[in-house]
Amino acid sequence: MTLGSKAAYTVQTMSESSNSASFSTSASIPLKPAPARRKVPLTRPLRHARYRNIWLANMVSNMGTWIQTFASAWLVASLSKSASITSLVQTATYVPIFLFALLAGVVADAVHRPKFLFYCNLYMALCAATMALLVTTGMVAATPVLILTFCIGIGTAFIWPAWQAAMSGLVDPEEVEAAATLNNLSFNLSAIIGPALGGVLFGWLGPSVLFLANALSFAGLLGVYWAWWQERTPQPVVREGFRERFVLGLKTAFGCARYRRILRNVFSVFFATIAFASLLPVFVRDVLHLQSSTYGTLMGCLGGGAVIAAFFLPQVRARIDKSGVLAGALVVYGLMLVTMSFSRSLLVLAPLILCGGMAWSATVSTLNAAAQLSFPAAVRARTLSIYLFVMSGGYVGGSVFWGQVADRWGVRAALAAAGACVLLNALMLVGGNRKTPL
């Protein structure tokens, strides 16, 4: 999230589209040699006007996402005392990605993207507006909230492959990691403001206003995509059938040992780390015995840490390889979860989660950039859809698993166990670094 950005993509150039035929006859596409690491200024990708416009519109839209994420989780936590029910908010968010990511990747490589993403975002805005309407009319219950969260997730499932594939096309190759960090910065700036604002407004105006705010937050992106659509940019030339494109994407992704390792890391990392988002509402309610404003503050601390990390990650990446950055970030995040299980003091928790947010930014941007740089543009959406499929599988499995653990042994035990799993991931990453580096 992040992997959490609602949309940011580019239409492939004609030269990229014309190259697609050459990829159709090969089951595996060789990787380009990794360029030498060097420091790229964080703001350098913003010199590209199209990237800059989408980045700004995304930040507003991401704020709406975080406001709704907060409102949905706290609303369900208020309606049910079960940790496993509350964790289903995360499950409902990521199950659609798990179900539709592979299909979305094939579609993303073949459609006229401005038009496609305009309608995807319009659909998500209507879902958010429907949720606001249901709450306003008194039809508030955990089930309709989860169903509409699932519906919004379907839109996200179809947007993400197109955005992930095209992000690297918006900037120069050496700027991809900086752009990934900037995308996380946009998402996490919103993650500071959105939950904090939601925490204040939830008790004052109610959840319906927060859901409506998310619906309105799509306006900027819809405007950007509409203007882009009207430019009449060429549609990608597709010479293969759906089945051929689907099979080629699978063979390309799983035929590469380095990409298989990335996918293994993605599943195991996200399976463990989703415990924080899934269990934080229950932790605040049952362990801290505090209200929605505290939940919003702690969510904001995670975003704040990610924002801080954006400014020093370029320097770290200039000195340490991807595997080292990822392993170090996982150690910090794992220690955050373990320490949370023993602490009830906000004076300890706030800076602790701030550090966890720094680690989270490094984790997500490193994995995203590694995946985005793995294959040529003509198959990038399809291979990245497999990345998203595996990621969402980790999220879905983890959110259900940690919710069940919390119901049986308590929230604190679940957080400690999840932290131990994250630390184990770091250990395994270091052990496998020499064999197949990221």
Buried (B, 14 or more C-beta within 10 A) or exposed (E): BBBBBBBBBBBBBEEBBBBBEEBBEEEEBEEEEEEEBEEBEBEBBBEBEBBBBBBBBBBBBBBBBBBBBBBBBBBBBBBBEBBBBBBBBBBBBBBBBBBBBBBBBBBBBBBBBBBBBBBBBBBBBBBBBBBBBBBBEEEBBBEBBBBBBBBBBBBBBBBBBBBBBBBBBBBBEEBBBBBBBBBBBBBBBBBBBBBBBBBEBBEEEBBBBBBBBBBBBBBBBBEBBBEBBEEEBEBBBBEBEEEEBBBBBBBBBBEBEBBEBBBBBBBBBBBBBBBBBBBBBBBBBBBBEBBBBBBBBBBBBBBBBBBBBBEEBBEBBEEBBBBBBBBBBBBBBBBBBBBBBEBEEBEEBBEBBBBBBBBBBBBBBBBBBBBBBBBBBBBBBBBBBBBBBBBBBBBBBBBBBBBBBBBEEBBBEBBBBBBBBBBBBBEBBBEBBEEBBB
